[in-house]
Amino acid sequence: MDKQTVSAASRPDRVRGKRDRGGQMPLFTHMRRNPFLYLIALPGIVFYFVFSYMPMYGVLIAFKDFDLTKGILGSPWAGFRNFEFFLTSGKLGEVVYNTLFLNVLFLIGTTVFAVAIALFINEIRVKWFKRVSQSLIFLPYFMSWIVISMMVSAILGGQNPALNEWLALFGLPGADWMFTPEYWPWILLVIRIWQGSGYAAIIYLATITSISDELYEAARIDGASRRQIMVRITLPLLVPTISILTLIAVGKIFAGDFGMIYAIVGDNPLLYPTTDVIDTYVYRAMRQLNDFGMSAAVGLTQSVLGFILIIITNGIVRRFSKESSLF
């Protein structure tokens, strides 16, 4: 070995770049070596900084007796008084339960159907049929909740709902759908699955396409059927993606889907016992009281509880599978 090779081997930091004790390259060194990588990420960084981090300045409203004429800094401090309205409300238990129950239903239902759709679409071998199927399943995601609410009203509303006529063809009884709150968690679940499963399935399909073909070829050589390949190879390799998306969804479990529920249910008080979530309740309270501090306090509470829940859930997942956790 010549002197130049020995010298390079004895100074690996200069050849391969300096690394810290954990084996990681310092950030600025990595940025200098990969400028285009960070340039591509710059728009996303700016977007989240402007729309996610700068608005955090408004969290102060939750602790102030906010007055529009005085601004955030000029408004007097209110301490934790803005939190008292929601915490001492007689509707607290009901709206929190509805929020958690509906979000858990949406999370489980959407995940199960999205994974099933991704697995079945992956098994389609006719390319044109596969593309058409993906487009049709993905189409409802682009519909606004206002359009969907009009469709729901046409099917479930009126003196003689269209759904009752369809059920009568099979000898099944109808119901007063718009006046029976017990049915609505499941109605909303069906709507959410129909609207959101196609979008989530695209993410799982992208994960499936990254699976090595060598695994499938080895399974076929061993005589595995398509169902066995799906269950023994594809589905287990989807578990890390399912875990990560579930953890992200858990962070929003205390925030009800305001756009969906308010557009479809609206101000129908008969359905409040099973459909009134934290967001819709606070919106009606703010509309009546015009209290921005109270709404900001509830929003902050939802965010903190969601953050704590993510930390706990991620810790549980990490104990069983590190690669399936967020951090």
N, C-alpha and C positions, 0 to 999 in steps of 0.2 A: 504494500500500500504506500503510495507516494506521500510526500509531506503535505501537499495541498488537500488531499482527501482526509488525512488525519486532522488537519487544521479545521476543515469544515465539519467533521464529525464531532470535534471537541467544542464547537460553537454552534449548536443546533438552533439556538434562539435567533441568530443572525441569518441562518439559512431558511428556516421555516417560519420565522416571525416569533416575537416574544409571546409567551403565555404565562398566565398567573399560576399560582399553586394548585388551583383546581383543574388545570389543563385547558382553561378557556382563554382565548385571545382577547386582549383589552378592546373595548368598544371602539375607541378612536382608531386603533390599528386596523380593526376589521373594516371600519368605514373607509379608511384610506385605501385598503386593498380591494374593496368591492363598492366603488362609488356608484355604479349604475344600479346595483341592487337596492341601495338606499334611495336613489333617485326615483325608482319605480314605486317605492313604498311611500314617498313624500306626499302625494295627494291624499292617500288614506290617513296619514299621520295628521296632516293639516285639517282634514275633515273632522276627525274625532276631537282634535284640540279645540276647534271653533265651536262645534255643536255638542260636545260631551263634557269638556273640562272648563271652558270659559263660563258656561251657564251655571256652574257650581257656585259661582259668586251669589246667585239668587237664593241659595240655601239660607242666607241670613234672614230672609222674609219669614221663615218659620219661627224665628225667635223675636220678631218685632211686631208692633202694632202698626202694620203697614198703611201708609197714606200715600196715594198717588202724587199728591201735590208736593210732598216732602221728599219723595224718593226713598231708596233703600237705606242709605246712610243717615238721612235726616229723620227718619221715623223713629219713635221712641222704642226702647227695648221692652219686650213683653215677657221675657223669660220662657217658661214652659206653659204659659196660659193657653197658647194656641193648640197644644196637644190635649188639653183637658176636654175640649168639645167632643172630640172623637172617642177618647178613652172613657168618658163618663156617659156617652150616649147609650140609650136603651137599645139601640139597633146594632151595637158593636158585635155581639156574639153572632147575630144572624148574618150580617154582611161578611164577617171574617170567615164564617163557616161556608157560605156560598162561594166566596172567592177561592178558598182552598179546594173545596169539593169539585167545582167546575174546572179549575185548572188541572187538578189531578186527572179528571176524566178526559180532558182535552189532550193532556200529555200522553197518557197511556193509549188512548184511542188513535191519535195521530201517529204515534211511533209504531204501533203494531201494524196499522194499515200501510204506512209508508214503507216499512221494511218488506211487507208482503208484496206490495206493488213492485218494488225494486227487484225482488227475487223473481217474480213472474215475468216482468219485462225482460230481464236478463236471459230468460230461457227462450224467448221468442227468436226464432231463426230467420224468419222472413223480414228482410230489412225494411221494406216499405210499410208493412203492417206495424213493425216496432216503432217507426217514426210517427205514424199516425196515432198509435196508442199513447205515446209519450205526450204528444201535443194535446190530445183530448183530455188526458188526465191532468195536465198542467194548466189547462185553460181556466178553470174556476178560480185559480189564484189571482188572476188579473181582474176579476170582477170586484167592483166596489161593494161595500156592505149595504149601501143604499139600494143598489140593484138587487142584491140578494134578499133584502128585507121586503122589497116589492114582490119578489117571487114567493117568499114565505107567506105573505099576506094573501096572495092569490090562491095559494094551496090550502092554507089553514083558516083564513078569515071568511067573513060573511055569514049569513044565516044558514046556508047549506054549503059548507066547505067542500072543495073539490076532493080532498083526501077522503071524506066520508063517502062520496060517490064511488071512489075507487075501491074502498073497503067493502062497500055493499055488493060489488060484483063477485066478491069471494065469500059473501055471507057473514062478514065481520061487522061488529057494531062501530059506529062513529063516536065522536065526542065533541064537546065545545072546547076546542083546542086553545082558543085565545082567552079562555076564562078558567082554565084548569092548571094551576101552577105545578102540580105533581109531574106532569108530562114534560115540562120544559127543560130540565137538565139533560134529558135524553134527546129531545128535539135539537137543542143547541149542540150536543155532541155529534149528532148526525151531520148537521150543517158544517161544523168545524172540520170533521173528517173529509167531507166532500170538497170543502174549499182548500184545505191545507195539506192534505196527504200527498197530492201530486208534487207540490213544491219540495217537500221533505224527501220524497222518493228520488228526486234528481240528485240530491247530495249522496244518498246511499248508492245510487247507480254509479256515480263518479268514483266512489270507494271500490265498488266491485270491479270496475274496469282497470284499477291499479293492481289487482291481484294477479300474481304471476301465472301465465298459462302452463308453466311446467307442473304446477300443483294439480291442475285439472287433467293434464296428460298422464301424469303418474297414477291418478285415481282411475282413469279410464283403462289403463293397462292392467290395473289390479282388478278390473271387472266391476267397478262401482257404477250404479245407475245414476241417472240425472237427479233423482230425488235424494239419493245418498250424498252426491257431490254437493247439492244445495245445503243439506242439513249438516254435513260433516266438515265442509271446507268453507263455503261462502258465508254462511250464517255466523260461525265462530269468528271469522276475520272481520265481520261487521261490528262485533261487540265493542271494540274501542271507539268507533265513530258513534255508535248508539249511546255509549256512556258519556262522551264529551257533549253531544247535543242535549242529552238529558240534564247534565249538570248546568249547562247554560240556561235551559228552560226553567230549572229549579230556582234560579235567581230571580225569575219574574213571576213566581208562583203566588206572591202576595199582591200582584197587580192584575186586576181583571182586564179582560179585553174590552175596553170601553167602546171602541168603534163598533165591534160586533154586537154587543149586548144592547147598547143604547139604540143602535140603528134598527134592530129587530124587535126588541121589547118596548123601547121608547118609554113613555110615561104611563104605562098600564099598571096601576097599583095592584091589580088582582094577581099579577105575576111576580110581585116583589118578594114574597116569602122564599122563592127558590132561585130567583134570577138577579136579585139586587146585590151587587158586589161593591167593594170599597170605592172604586172609581165612580160608579154611577151615583152612589149615595152622596159622596163628597161633591160631585158636580151639582146635584140638585140643591144641596145645602149652600154651596157657594153662589148659585144662581139666586137663591132666596135671600141670603145674608150678605152677599157681596164681600165675603171675608177671604182675602187672598192669603193671609197668614195661616188660617186654619187649613186651607187646601195644601199649602206648601209644607205644613207640619205633617200632614197625612202622607204626602208624597215622600218626605224624608224618612218617615217611619217604615214605609213599604220598602224603600231602598236598603235601609239598615238591616231589616229583618231578612230580606232576600240575600244580602251579602253574608250574614251569619249562617244562613241555611246552606249557601254554597260551600262555605268553609267546612261545615260539619259533614255535608254529603261527600265532598271531595276527600276528606280525611277517611271516611268509611270506605269509599271506592279504592283509595290508595292502599289500604291495608290488604286488599285482596288482589289488586292488579295495578301496578304503578303506571303501565303504559296506557291504561284506560282513564287515568285521572287528568285533570286540567294542569295541575302543578304539584 
